[in-house]
Amino acid sequence: MNPDELLVIISEILKDLEIPYAITGGFAVTIWGKPRYTADIDIIVEIADKNIKPLVKKLLAIDKDVHADEDMIREALMYHGEFNFIHPDTGLKVDFFVQDNNLYNKLKIKRAVVRDIFDHKIPFVSPEDLILSKLMWSKENQSQKQAEDIKSVLRNPNITLDMMYLKNWAQKQETIGTLEELIEMIKLEK
C-alpha cells in the first residue's frame, strides 16, 4: 500500500462516519506547492465522542498489525490534541489533529478544497489555510521546513491566493511579520 492509497482508505472511513475533516501538512503542500516527500498524513478533524469506537474499529480493520488507541483519541478529543494511526507494513503514520470549536478551525474545514486522488474526492485545506497553519507551526518550532513549504505555495503560479483573507488571519494569529518577510523574499527572487 502506498501513501495515496492509505489516504483514500482513511478518507473513506471519515466520510462513512460523517466526521468533518481536511488533509493538511505535507500532502497539502504537494497539492498547493512543490511536491516533497512526507512520511505521514496530517488530517484536521472535528470528532465527537460517538465517533471514537466506530473510528477505532474501522482503523483497526484496515490491515493486520496496525495501531489505533481509543484512550489516545479520547484524550485528544478532551484536550483538542493529536492522536495517531500507525500502519507498520508501509511505515506510514496518520496524525489526526482534533479541532476545537473556534471560528477559525471551523472555517478551515468549511473552506477545504476537494481534489481527486485515485478517483476519490478528498478535501484538502485551502492554500491560504495551509500557509496560516505553517506560519503557526513555524512560530512554535522555528522550523525552516515550514518556511520553505510556505514559499512553495506562495510561488505556485497556478493558484490565486486570497491575500486579504491570508493577511487578516495572519494578523490575528500574530504571524503577519513572518508572512510579509516570506512574501518579500519571493518578490526579490523575481
N, CA, C and O atoms as a DFTB+ gen file, in Angstrom:
760 C
 N C O
     1  1       0.858      -1.174       0.000
     2  2       0.000       0.000       0.000
     3  2       0.905       1.238       0.000
     4  3       1.875       1.307       0.754
     5  1       0.580       2.195      -0.839
     6  2       1.365       3.432      -0.855
     7  2       0.617       4.532      -0.090
     8  3      -0.539       4.338       0.285
     9  1       1.258       5.682       0.147
    10  2       0.612       6.748       0.922
    11  2      -0.706       7.233       0.339
    12  3      -1.648       7.501       1.085
    13  1      -0.789       7.352      -0.996
    14  2      -2.048       7.803      -1.606
    15  2      -3.177       6.811      -1.357
    16  3      -4.316       7.206      -1.109
    17  1      -2.857       5.525      -1.425
    18  2      -3.882       4.505      -1.178
    19  2      -4.363       4.546       0.265
    20  3      -5.558       4.420       0.529
    21  1      -3.431       4.723       1.198
    22  2      -3.824       4.834       2.600
    23  2      -4.662       6.094       2.820
    24  3      -5.637       6.072       3.572
    25  1      -4.284       7.181       2.168
    26  2      -5.053       8.431       2.260
    27  2      -6.495       8.203       1.813
    28  3      -7.429       8.662       2.471
    29  1      -6.677       7.506       0.715
    30  2      -8.029       7.228       0.207
    31  2      -8.815       6.387       1.210
    32  3      -9.982       6.675       1.474
    33  1      -8.197       5.362       1.767
    34  2      -8.876       4.490       2.738
    35  2      -9.305       5.288       3.972
    36  3     -10.447       5.177       4.420
    37  1      -8.399       6.082       4.514
    38  2      -8.715       6.893       5.704
    39  2      -9.826       7.881       5.373
    40  3     -10.745       8.080       6.167
    41  1      -9.738       8.495       4.204
    42  2     -10.758       9.459       3.782
    43  2     -12.139       8.814       3.711
    44  3     -13.128       9.396       4.157
    45  1     -12.199       7.618       3.151
    46  2     -13.479       6.906       3.056
    47  2     -14.044       6.584       4.448
    48  3     -15.252       6.675       4.668
    49  1     -13.177       6.214       5.365
    50  2     -13.621       5.940       6.736
    51  2     -14.222       7.199       7.350
    52  3     -15.304       7.150       7.935
    53  1     -13.532       8.317       7.222
    54  2     -14.026       9.573       7.802
    55  2     -15.349       9.994       7.161
    56  3     -16.248      10.476       7.849
    57  1     -15.464       9.813       5.852
    58  2     -16.730      10.121       5.164
    59  2     -17.848       9.220       5.665
    60  3     -18.946       9.691       5.964
    61  1     -17.567       7.905       5.758
    62  2     -18.580       6.949       6.222
    63  2     -19.101       7.314       7.613
    64  3     -20.289       7.175       7.904
    65  1     -18.184       7.783       8.466
    66  2     -18.568       8.126       9.839
    67  2     -19.064       9.569       9.968
    68  3     -19.404      10.022      11.061
    69  1     -19.100      10.287       8.832
    70  2     -19.554      11.680       8.795
    71  2     -18.751      12.570       9.744
    72  3     -19.304      13.426      10.435
    73  1     -17.427      12.348       9.761
    74  2     -16.516      13.159      10.567
    75  2     -15.943      14.240       9.647
    76  3     -15.225      13.922       8.699
    77  1     -16.253      15.519       9.916
    78  2     -15.678      16.584       9.091
    79  2     -14.152      16.579       9.211
    80  3     -13.602      16.427      10.302
    81  1     -13.483      16.747       8.069
    82  2     -12.019      16.674       8.066
    83  2     -11.450      17.393       6.853
    84  3     -12.175      17.740       5.921
    85  1     -10.149      17.608       6.881
    86  2      -9.409      18.108       5.720
    87  2      -7.956      17.680       5.869
    88  3      -7.423      17.625       6.977
    89  1      -7.331      17.380       4.753
    90  2      -5.934      16.978       4.731
    91  2      -5.074      18.244       4.793
    92  3      -5.365      19.235       4.123
    93  1      -4.032      18.199       5.590
    94  2      -3.126      19.339       5.748
    95  2      -1.689      18.811       5.698
    96  3      -1.470      17.678       5.269
    97  1      -0.734      19.590       6.117
    98  2       0.657      19.137       6.196
    99  2       1.292      18.882       4.839
   100  3       0.962      19.538       3.851
   101  1       2.207      17.921       4.804
   102  2       2.987      17.627       3.607
   103  2       2.157      17.236       2.399
   104  3       2.492      17.611       1.275
   105  1       1.077      16.485       2.607
   106  2       0.224      16.117       1.476
   107  2      -0.419      17.355       0.869
   108  3      -0.526      17.462      -0.353
   109  1      -0.846      18.288       1.707
   110  2      -1.441      19.524       1.187
   111  2      -0.392      20.381       0.485
   112  3      -0.703      21.046      -0.503
   113  1       0.852      20.374       0.984
   114  2       1.926      21.102       0.306
   115  2       2.111      20.543      -1.098
   116  3       2.339      21.295      -2.045
   117  1       2.013      19.232      -1.230
   118  2       2.155      18.602      -2.542
   119  2       1.051      19.058      -3.498
   120  3       1.280      19.182      -4.701
   121  1      -0.136      19.306      -2.963
   122  2      -1.261      19.779      -3.791
   123  2      -1.086      21.258      -4.150
   124  3      -1.296      21.637      -5.302
   125  1      -0.707      22.094      -3.184
   126  2      -0.685      23.554      -3.370
   127  2       0.692      24.141      -3.652
   128  3       0.792      25.288      -4.088
   129  1       1.740      23.388      -3.417
   130  2       3.087      23.915      -3.614
   131  2       3.940      22.934      -4.383
   132  3       3.495      22.320      -5.352
   133  1       5.164      22.800      -3.937
   134  2       6.120      21.912      -4.593
   135  2       6.031      20.527      -3.952
   136  3       6.080      20.404      -2.728
   137  1       5.899      19.483      -4.779
   138  2       5.868      18.128      -4.214
   139  2       7.119      17.840      -3.385
   140  3       8.235      18.197      -3.764
   141  1       6.902      17.190      -2.249
   142  2       8.025      16.799      -1.394
   143  2       7.656      15.510      -0.690
   144  3       6.480      15.166      -0.568
   145  1       8.664      14.810      -0.234
   146  2       8.443      13.558       0.475
   147  2       7.858      13.845       1.857
   148  3       8.268      14.782       2.542
   149  1       6.910      13.033       2.239
   150  2       6.387      13.090       3.602
   151  2       6.097      11.663       4.061
   152  3       5.557      10.859       3.302
   153  1       6.455      11.358       5.290
   154  2       6.273      10.003       5.829
   155  2       4.994       9.886       6.632
   156  3       4.714       8.840       7.217
   157  1       4.211      10.969       6.661
   158  2       2.966      10.899       7.416
   159  2       1.868      11.649       6.682
   160  3       2.111      12.415       5.750
   161  1       0.664      11.398       7.136
   162  2      -0.520      12.063       6.615
   163  2      -1.100      12.864       7.771
   164  3      -1.408      12.302       8.822
   165  1      -1.250      14.172       7.587
   166  2      -1.808      15.038       8.621
   167  2      -3.243      15.392       8.252
   168  3      -3.527      15.821       7.133
   169  1      -4.141      15.204       9.218
   170  2      -5.567      15.434       8.978
   171  2      -6.142      16.223      10.153
   172  3      -5.954      15.858      11.313
   173  1      -6.856      17.323       9.827
   174  2      -7.599      18.017      10.882
   175  2      -9.005      17.417      10.894
   176  3      -9.596      17.176       9.841
   177  1      -9.532      17.181      12.098
   178  2     -10.844      16.539      12.238
   179  2     -11.677      17.246      13.301
   180  3     -11.158      17.810      14.263
   181  1     -12.983      17.192      13.088
   182  2     -13.957      17.591      14.111
   183  2     -14.623      16.297      14.549
   184  3     -15.554      15.816      13.902
   185  1     -14.148      15.748      15.632
   186  2     -14.619      14.435      16.070
   187  2     -15.472      14.572      17.328
   188  3     -15.225      15.434      18.171
   189  1     -16.462      13.723      17.437
   190  2     -17.329      13.689      18.617
   191  2     -17.123      12.367      19.346
   192  3     -16.636      11.401      18.759
   193  1     -17.486      12.324      20.594
   194  2     -17.324      11.118      21.406
   195  2     -17.973       9.904      20.741
   196  3     -17.425       8.803      20.784
   197  1     -19.138      10.106      20.128
   198  2     -19.860       8.985      19.494
   199  2     -19.078       8.376      18.333
   200  3     -19.339       7.234      17.953
   201  1     -18.125       9.116      17.764
   202  2     -17.334       8.635      16.633
   203  2     -16.147       7.762      17.037
   204  3     -15.594       7.050      16.198
   205  1     -15.751       7.808      18.300
   206  2     -14.482       7.195      18.690
   207  2     -14.468       5.679      18.487
   208  3     -13.590       5.165      17.793
   209  1     -15.411       4.960      19.072
   210  2     -15.413       3.489      18.947
   211  2     -15.529       3.045      17.477
   212  3     -14.766       2.181      17.045
   213  1     -16.472       3.621      16.696
   214  2     -16.547       3.206      15.286
   215  2     -15.269       3.542      14.507
   216  3     -14.868       2.781      13.626
   217  1     -14.633       4.664      14.819
   218  2     -13.399       5.037      14.134
   219  2     -12.289       4.035      14.436
   220  3     -11.596       3.576      13.528
   221  1     -12.122       3.700      15.701
   222  2     -11.094       2.729      16.086
   223  2     -11.354       1.393      15.388
   224  3     -10.429       0.782      14.853
   225  1     -12.596       0.943      15.391
   226  2     -12.946      -0.340      14.767
   227  2     -12.576      -0.329      13.280
   228  3     -11.989      -1.291      12.783
   229  1     -12.910       0.741      12.574
   230  2     -12.617       0.816      11.134
   231  2     -11.115       0.956      10.866
   232  3     -10.597       0.376       9.912
   233  1     -10.424       1.720      11.702
   234  2      -8.980       1.862      11.516
   235  2      -8.269       0.522      11.726
   236  3      -7.377       0.160      10.959
   237  1      -8.669      -0.203      12.761
   238  2      -8.035      -1.494      13.053
   239  2      -8.337      -2.543      11.977
   240  3      -7.603      -3.520      11.835
   241  1      -9.423      -2.334      11.220
   242  2      -9.793      -3.280      10.163
   243  2      -9.019      -3.036       8.861
   244  3      -9.134      -3.826       7.924
   245  1      -8.246      -1.971       8.792
   246  2      -7.514      -1.650       7.560
   247  2      -6.505      -2.723       7.199
   248  3      -6.372      -3.085       6.030
   249  1      -5.794      -3.233       8.190
   250  2      -4.711      -4.180       7.915
   251  2      -4.312      -4.862       9.227
   252  3      -4.736      -4.452      10.308
   253  1      -3.509      -5.884       9.115
   254  2      -3.010      -6.531      10.340
   255  2      -1.903      -5.673      10.945
   256  3      -1.230      -4.920      10.241
   257  1      -1.730      -5.795      12.227
   258  2      -0.647      -5.118      12.966
   259  2      -0.733      -3.593      12.973
   260  3       0.246      -2.932      13.320
   261  1      -1.863      -3.023      12.604
   262  2      -1.988      -1.560      12.671
   263  2      -2.243      -1.145      14.119
   264  3      -2.600      -1.968      14.962
   265  1      -2.055       0.127      14.385
   266  2      -2.236       0.610      15.755
   267  2      -3.142       1.834      15.773
   268  3      -2.904       2.808      15.058
   269  1      -4.183       1.773      16.597
   270  2      -5.068       2.901      16.877
   271  2      -5.512       2.728      18.323
   272  3      -5.965       1.648      18.703
   273  1      -5.389       3.770      19.130
   274  2      -5.636       3.673      20.563
   275  2      -6.847       4.519      20.960
   276  3      -6.839       5.743      20.830
   277  1      -7.876       3.844      21.443
   278  2      -9.119       4.531      21.818
   279  2      -8.879       5.562      22.924
   280  3      -9.434       6.660      22.874
   281  1      -8.067       5.224      23.908
   282  2      -7.789       6.167      25.001
   283  2      -7.061       7.418      24.497
   284  3      -7.322       8.530      24.956
   285  1      -6.150       7.216      23.552
   286  2      -5.424       8.353      22.984
   287  2      -6.394       9.293      22.239
   288  3      -6.258      10.515      22.293
   289  1      -7.361       8.697      21.553
   290  2      -8.351       9.507      20.828
   291  2      -9.214      10.276      21.822
   292  3      -9.492      11.457      21.618
   293  1      -9.637       9.618      22.888
   294  2     -10.443      10.311      23.908
   295  2      -9.679      11.484      24.519
   296  3     -10.242      12.558      24.730
   297  1      -8.410      11.274      24.797
   298  2      -7.586      12.349      25.360
   299  2      -7.423      13.493      24.349
   300  3      -7.480      14.665      24.722
   301  1      -7.224      13.157      23.095
   302  2      -7.099      14.183      22.054
   303  2      -8.392      14.981      21.933
   304  3      -8.360      16.196      21.739
   305  1      -9.519      14.302      22.047
   306  2     -10.812      14.985      21.996
   307  2     -10.968      15.925      23.191
   308  3     -11.412      17.063      23.043
   309  1     -10.604      15.443      24.359
   310  2     -10.737      16.236      25.579
   311  2      -9.872      17.506      25.528
   312  3     -10.316      18.581      25.932
   313  1      -8.641      17.372      25.031
   314  2      -7.691      18.488      25.068
   315  2      -7.435      19.126      23.703
   316  3      -6.530      19.947      23.553
   317  1      -8.244      18.740      22.707
   318  2      -8.064      19.249      21.337
   319  2      -6.620      19.054      20.899
   320  3      -5.947      19.979      20.444
   321  1      -6.177      17.827      21.052
   322  2      -4.799      17.485      20.729
   323  2      -4.718      16.598      19.502
   324  3      -5.509      16.718      18.566
   325  1      -3.751      15.715      19.531
   326  2      -3.427      14.878      18.382
   327  2      -3.474      13.400      18.778
   328  3      -3.115      13.027      19.895
   329  1      -3.922      12.575      17.841
   330  2      -3.794      11.133      18.004
   331  2      -3.290      10.553      16.700
   332  3      -3.384      11.184      15.647
   333  1      -2.745       9.328      16.780
   334  2      -2.105       8.730      15.617
   335  2      -2.712       7.392      15.254
   336  3      -3.308       6.698      16.077
   337  1      -2.537       7.067      14.007
   338  2      -2.817       5.735      13.472
   339  2      -1.525       5.302      12.796
   340  3      -0.968       6.048      11.991
   341  1      -1.048       4.116      13.109
   342  2       0.216       3.654      12.556
   343  2      -0.026       2.418      11.696
   344  3      -0.693       1.471      12.111
   345  1       0.528       2.453      10.501
   346  2       0.428       1.353       9.551
   347  2       1.831       0.783       9.353
   348  3       2.561       1.246       8.475
   349  1       2.227      -0.223      10.160
   350  2       3.611      -0.719      10.161
   351  2       4.125      -1.274       8.828
   352  3       5.300      -1.109       8.502
   353  1       3.258      -1.924       8.066
   354  2       3.739      -2.522       6.815
   355  2       4.286      -1.487       5.842
   356  3       5.208      -1.781       5.080
   357  1       3.733      -0.284       5.857
   358  2       4.210       0.766       4.958
   359  2       5.116       1.759       5.683
   360  3       5.803       2.558       5.046
   361  1       5.117       1.707       7.022
   362  2       5.888       2.686       7.784
   363  2       5.203       4.037       7.858
   364  3       5.819       5.024       8.259
   365  1       3.939       4.092       7.477
   366  2       3.204       5.359       7.468
   367  2       2.491       5.610       8.792
   368  3       2.022       4.692       9.464
   369  1       2.433       6.880       9.129
   370  2       1.722       7.318      10.323
   371  2       0.704       8.359       9.887
   372  3       1.009       9.223       9.064
   373  1      -0.491       8.282      10.428
   374  2      -1.516       9.288      10.178
   375  2      -1.698      10.059      11.475
   376  3      -2.032       9.483      12.510
   377  1      -1.474      11.375      11.407
   378  2      -1.660      12.241      12.566
   379  2      -2.990      12.962      12.417
   380  3      -3.204      13.703      11.457
   381  1      -3.874      12.739      13.371
   382  2      -5.181      13.398      13.398
   383  2      -5.101      14.532      14.417
   384  3      -4.735      14.308      15.570
   385  1      -5.440      15.737      13.995
   386  2      -5.430      16.896      14.884
   387  2      -6.881      17.287      15.166
   388  3      -7.588      17.766      14.279
   389  1      -7.316      17.076      16.420
   390  2      -8.693      17.361      16.804
   391  2      -8.851      18.872      16.967
   392  3      -8.146      19.507      17.751
   393  1      -9.784      19.422      16.214
   394  2     -10.013      20.868      16.218
   395  2     -10.969      21.259      17.335
   396  3     -11.930      20.547      17.625
   397  1     -10.695      22.395      17.953
   398  2     -11.679      22.902      18.904
   399  2     -12.727      23.686      18.115
   400  3     -12.649      23.781      16.891
   401  1     -13.689      24.237      18.813
   402  2     -14.823      24.874      18.139
   403  2     -14.622      26.353      17.847
   404  3     -15.604      27.073      17.670
   405  1     -13.374      26.833      17.789
   406  2     -13.230      28.251      17.493
   407  2     -13.536      28.518      16.017
   408  3     -13.497      27.614      15.183
   409  1     -13.838      29.772      15.723
   410  2     -14.280      30.172      14.390
   411  2     -13.278      29.779      13.311
   412  3     -13.664      29.239      12.274
   413  1     -12.006      30.041      13.545
   414  2     -11.018      29.763      12.505
   415  2     -10.925      28.264      12.196
   416  3     -10.841      27.883      11.029
   417  1     -10.938      27.420      13.214
   418  2     -10.859      25.979      12.970
   419  2     -12.063      25.475      12.179
   420  3     -11.914      24.622      11.304
   421  1     -13.230      25.983      12.474
   422  2     -14.427      25.606      11.711
   423  2     -14.290      26.074      10.261
   424  3     -14.660      25.368       9.323
   425  1     -13.750      27.280      10.106
   426  2     -13.568      27.864       8.778
   427  2     -12.599      27.042       7.933
   428  3     -12.827      26.860       6.738
   429  1     -11.519      26.543       8.540
   430  2     -10.535      25.745       7.798
   431  2     -11.181      24.533       7.146
   432  3     -10.894      24.217       5.991
   433  1     -12.039      23.864       7.870
   434  2     -12.689      22.667       7.316
   435  2     -13.756      23.085       6.296
   436  3     -13.907      22.445       5.256
   437  1     -14.483      24.144       6.595
   438  2     -15.515      24.619       5.671
   439  2     -14.909      25.081       4.343
   440  3     -15.503      24.875       3.284
   441  1     -13.726      25.706       4.398
   442  2     -13.069      26.232       3.194
   443  2     -12.242      25.181       2.446
   444  3     -11.612      25.498       1.438
   445  1     -12.238      23.955       2.921
   446  2     -11.439      22.905       2.274
   447  2     -11.806      22.794       0.795
   448  3     -12.950      23.015       0.397
   449  1     -10.807      22.448       0.004
   450  2     -10.970      22.322      -1.445
   451  2     -10.831      20.847      -1.802
   452  3      -9.847      20.199      -1.448
   453  1     -11.820      20.336      -2.498
   454  2     -11.845      18.921      -2.856
   455  2     -10.945      18.677      -4.070
   456  3     -11.002      19.400      -5.065
   457  1     -10.121      17.646      -3.958
   458  2      -9.221      17.227      -5.042
   459  2      -9.449      15.740      -5.303
   460  3      -9.851      14.997      -4.406
   461  1      -9.194      15.322      -6.519
   462  2      -9.320      13.906      -6.894
   463  2      -8.013      13.170      -6.629
   464  3      -6.957      13.560      -7.127
   465  1      -8.094      12.114      -5.848
   466  2      -6.966      11.206      -5.638
   467  2      -7.501       9.812      -5.962
   468  3      -8.387       9.310      -5.271
   469  1      -6.969       9.192      -7.006
   470  2      -7.439       7.877      -7.439
   471  2      -8.967       7.834      -7.578
   472  3      -9.615       6.894      -7.116
   473  1      -9.522       8.850      -8.210
   474  2     -10.972       8.953      -8.450
   475  2     -11.795       9.065      -7.169
   476  3     -12.982       8.740      -7.164
   477  1     -11.176       9.518      -6.096
   478  2     -11.889       9.771      -4.846
   479  2     -11.792      11.258      -4.542
   480  3     -10.733      11.865      -4.699
   481  1     -12.889      11.831      -4.111
   482  2     -12.938      13.250      -3.758
   483  2     -12.461      13.404      -2.321
   484  3     -13.082      12.891      -1.389
   485  1     -11.348      14.120      -2.152
   486  2     -10.748      14.273      -0.826
   487  2     -10.551      15.753      -0.538
   488  3      -9.963      16.466      -1.351
   489  1     -11.044      16.237       0.630
   490  2     -10.883      17.660       0.960
   491  2      -9.487      17.974       1.520
   492  3      -8.994      17.304       2.428
   493  1      -8.885      18.991       0.961
   494  2      -7.593      19.497       1.434
   495  2      -7.810      20.911       1.952
   496  3      -8.637      21.651       1.420
   497  1      -7.061      21.289       2.996
   498  2      -7.168      22.670       3.455
   499  2      -6.843      23.585       2.278
   500  3      -6.050      23.231       1.405
   501  1      -7.458      24.755       2.265
   502  2      -7.196      25.720       1.197
   503  2      -5.726      26.135       1.245
   504  3      -5.078      25.975       2.280
   505  1      -5.194      26.661       0.151
   506  2      -3.792      27.083       0.193
   507  2      -3.547      28.180       1.235
   508  3      -2.489      28.219       1.864
   509  1      -4.526      29.066       1.414
   510  2      -4.380      30.117       2.428
   511  2      -4.312      29.513       3.829
   512  3      -3.484      29.913       4.647
   513  1      -5.191      28.545       4.097
   514  2      -5.207      27.932       5.432
   515  2      -3.986      27.055       5.661
   516  3      -3.528      26.908       6.794
   517  1      -3.464      26.476       4.599
   518  2      -2.209      25.732       4.721
   519  2      -1.079      26.691       5.119
   520  3      -0.292      26.397       6.018
   521  1      -1.012      27.827       4.445
   522  2       0.011      28.834       4.781
   523  2      -0.143      29.278       6.228
   524  3       0.842      29.364       6.961
   525  1      -1.370      29.560       6.640
   526  2      -1.611      30.021       8.015
   527  2      -1.210      28.951       9.036
   528  3      -0.636      29.268      10.078
   529  1      -1.513      27.695       8.736
   530  2      -1.107      26.608       9.640
   531  2       0.409      26.509       9.718
   532  3       0.980      26.366      10.799
   533  1       1.046      26.586       8.569
   534  2       2.504      26.506       8.524
   535  2       3.137      27.703       9.249
   536  3       4.179      27.557       9.888
   537  1       2.524      28.865       9.153
   538  2       3.015      30.035       9.894
   539  2       2.957      29.785      11.402
   540  3       3.894      30.123      12.126
   541  1       1.864      29.196      11.871
   542  2       1.745      28.893      13.300
   543  2       2.762      27.835      13.721
   544  3       3.396      27.973      14.767
   545  1       2.926      26.779      12.917
   546  2       3.893      25.735      13.247
   547  2       5.303      26.315      13.255
   548  3       6.135      25.942      14.083
   549  1       5.562      27.231      12.328
   550  2       6.877      27.876      12.265
   551  2       7.117      28.730      13.509
   552  3       8.219      28.764      14.057
   553  1       6.069      29.410      13.935
   554  2       6.156      30.256      15.133
   555  2       6.467      29.407      16.365
   556  3       7.244      29.815      17.228
   557  1       5.859      28.232      16.437
   558  2       6.048      27.353      17.591
   559  2       7.380      26.598      17.549
   560  3       7.983      26.348      18.593
   561  1       7.842      26.235      16.341
   562  2       9.007      25.360      16.219
   563  2      10.244      26.018      15.630
   564  3      11.329      25.438      15.672
   565  1      10.100      27.216      15.081
   566  2      11.204      27.877      14.383
   567  2      11.781      26.962      13.307
   568  3      12.998      26.873      13.145
   569  1      10.898      26.281      12.569
   570  2      11.318      25.300      11.574
   571  2      11.491      25.938      10.202
   572  3      10.595      26.620       9.704
   573  1      12.647      25.709       9.601
   574  2      12.924      26.201       8.249
   575  2      12.071      25.465       7.217
   576  3      11.724      26.027       6.178
   577  1      11.735      24.203       7.506
   578  2      10.903      23.413       6.593
   579  2       9.553      24.100       6.377
   580  3       9.030      24.117       5.263
   581  1       8.993      24.667       7.455
   582  2       7.698      25.341       7.336
   583  2       7.809      26.541       6.392
   584  3       6.947      26.751       5.539
   585  1       8.868      27.318       6.552
   586  2       9.071      28.497       5.692
   587  2       9.228      28.078       4.230
   588  3       8.697      28.737       3.335
   589  1       9.951      26.990       3.985
   590  2      10.130      26.505       2.609
   591  2       8.799      26.047       2.020
   592  3       8.514      26.302       0.850
   593  1       7.981      25.367       2.834
   594  2       6.653      24.947       2.371
   595  2       5.789      26.155       2.033
   596  3       5.107      26.162       1.007
   597  1       5.811      27.170       2.883
   598  2       5.025      28.384       2.638
   599  2       5.469      29.037       1.343
   600  3       4.635      29.416       0.520
   601  1       6.762      29.171       1.156
   602  2       7.273      29.805      -0.066
   603  2       6.877      29.004      -1.305
   604  3       6.581      29.588      -2.347
   605  1       6.869      27.676      -1.203
   606  2       6.487      26.885      -2.380
   607  2       5.028      27.125      -2.762
   608  3       4.691      27.108      -3.945
   609  1       4.163      27.349      -1.776
   610  2       2.755      27.658      -2.065
   611  2       2.641      29.080      -2.623
   612  3       1.910      29.313      -3.586
   613  1       3.364      30.031      -2.017
   614  2       3.328      31.412      -2.500
   615  2       3.843      31.524      -3.937
   616  3       3.392      32.393      -4.683
   617  1       4.758      30.677      -4.327
   618  2       5.350      30.705      -5.676
   619  2       4.461      30.047      -6.735
   620  3       4.677      30.265      -7.928
   621  1       3.480      29.259      -6.335
   622  2       2.686      28.487      -7.298
   623  2       1.897      29.418      -8.224
   624  3       0.982      30.106      -7.773
   625  1       2.246      29.444      -9.524
   626  2       1.558      30.337     -10.457
   627  2       0.155      29.864     -10.829
   628  3      -0.603      30.600     -11.460
   629  1      -0.187      28.648     -10.443
   630  2      -1.482      28.073     -10.823
   631  2      -2.594      28.337      -9.820
   632  3      -3.732      27.920     -10.035
   633  1      -2.282      29.017      -8.738
   634  2      -3.329      29.350      -7.764
   635  2      -3.321      30.858      -7.505
   636  3      -2.285      31.519      -7.570
   637  1      -4.498      31.365      -7.213
   638  2      -4.642      32.769      -6.839
   639  2      -5.028      32.805      -5.374
   640  3      -6.112      32.367      -4.991
   641  1      -4.137      33.328      -4.570
   642  2      -4.389      33.377      -3.130
   643  2      -5.284      34.559      -2.775
   644  3      -5.181      35.630      -3.374
   645  1      -6.151      34.359      -1.807
   646  2      -6.967      35.437      -1.248
   647  2      -6.091      36.139      -0.209
   648  3      -6.088      35.775       0.967
   649  1      -5.349      37.151      -0.665
   650  2      -4.375      37.814       0.199
   651  2      -5.039      38.567       1.349
   652  3      -4.449      38.697       2.422
   653  1      -6.257      39.063       1.139
   654  2      -6.951      39.770       2.221
   655  2      -7.259      38.786       3.360
   656  3      -7.021      39.086       4.530
   657  1      -7.781      37.633       3.009
   658  2      -8.074      36.588       3.998
   659  2      -6.790      36.181       4.700
   660  3      -6.739      36.111       5.928
   661  1      -5.761      35.915       3.924
   662  2      -4.482      35.445       4.451
   663  2      -3.878      36.448       5.425
   664  3      -3.468      36.077       6.525
   665  1      -3.823      37.706       5.031
   666  2      -3.215      38.733       5.890
   667  2      -4.076      39.007       7.126
   668  3      -3.547      39.247       8.211
   669  1      -5.399      38.972       6.963
   670  2      -6.299      39.200       8.097
   671  2      -6.065      38.153       9.189
   672  3      -5.910      38.493      10.362
   673  1      -6.040      36.866       8.788
   674  2      -5.850      35.809       9.790
   675  2      -4.417      35.767      10.311
   676  3      -4.191      35.441      11.476
   677  1      -3.450      36.093       9.458
   678  2      -2.053      36.151       9.924
   679  2      -1.903      37.242      10.979
   680  3      -1.160      37.079      11.946
   681  1      -2.604      38.341      10.791
   682  2      -2.592      39.429      11.786
   683  2      -3.186      38.923      13.104
   684  3      -2.632      39.169      14.176
   685  1      -4.317      38.213      13.017
   686  2      -4.991      37.707      14.216
   687  2      -4.143      36.675      14.959
   688  3      -4.171      36.623      16.189
   689  1      -3.392      35.857      14.227
   690  2      -2.577      34.836      14.887
   691  2      -1.150      35.314      15.154
   692  3      -0.283      34.545      15.570
   693  1      -0.934      36.591      14.906
   694  2       0.352      37.252      15.188
   695  2       1.523      36.610      14.431
   696  3       2.608      36.401      14.974
   697  1       1.255      36.308      13.152
   698  2       2.311      35.792      12.275
   699  2       2.470      36.661      11.032
   700  3       3.143      36.270      10.078
   701  1       1.855      37.834      11.043
   702  2       1.879      38.709       9.861
   703  2       3.306      39.113       9.486
   704  3       3.625      39.218       8.302
   705  1       4.158      39.338      10.470
   706  2       5.540      39.728      10.187
   707  2       6.274      38.657       9.388
   708  3       6.963      38.964       8.415
   709  1       6.127      37.411       9.797
   710  2       6.769      36.301       9.086
   711  2       6.197      36.173       7.680
   712  3       6.942      35.975       6.720
   713  1       4.872      36.284       7.555
   714  2       4.241      36.202       6.241
   715  2       4.793      37.284       5.318
   716  3       5.161      37.006       4.177
   717  1       4.849      38.505       5.811
   718  2       5.339      39.613       4.982
   719  2       6.801      39.422       4.593
   720  3       7.191      39.765       3.477
   721  1       7.613      38.880       5.496
   722  2       9.023      38.589       5.167
   723  2       9.117      37.568       4.046
   724  3       9.918      37.726       3.124
   725  1       8.303      36.524       4.118
   726  2       8.335      35.474       3.097
   727  2       7.846      36.003       1.745
   728  3       8.400      35.656       0.702
   729  1       6.815      36.837       1.769
   730  2       6.316      37.441       0.535
   731  2       7.402      38.320      -0.083
   732  3       7.596      38.303      -1.299
   733  1       8.097      39.073       0.732
   734  2       9.188      39.939       0.248
   735  2      10.313      39.098      -0.353
   736  3      10.870      39.469      -1.386
   737  1      10.652      37.982       0.268
   738  2      11.701      37.094      -0.263
   739  2      11.324      36.610      -1.673
   740  3      12.161      36.563      -2.575
   741  1      10.053      36.257      -1.834
   742  2       9.573      35.770      -3.132
   743  2       9.699      36.878      -4.179
   744  3      10.118      36.623      -5.308
   745  1       9.342      38.093      -3.808
   746  2       9.438      39.231      -4.747
   747  2      10.887      39.463      -5.152
   748  3      11.162      39.764      -6.314
   749  1      11.801      39.330      -4.229
   750  2      13.213      39.557      -4.530
   751  2      13.790      38.498      -5.456
   752  3      14.771      38.753      -6.154
   753  1      13.195      37.321      -5.469
   754  2      13.654      36.236      -6.341
   755  2      13.380      36.529      -7.801
   756  3      14.058      36.002      -8.683
   757  1      12.397      37.363      -8.056
   758  2      11.966      37.614      -9.459
   759  2      12.839      38.590     -10.164
   760  3      12.604      38.896     -11.333
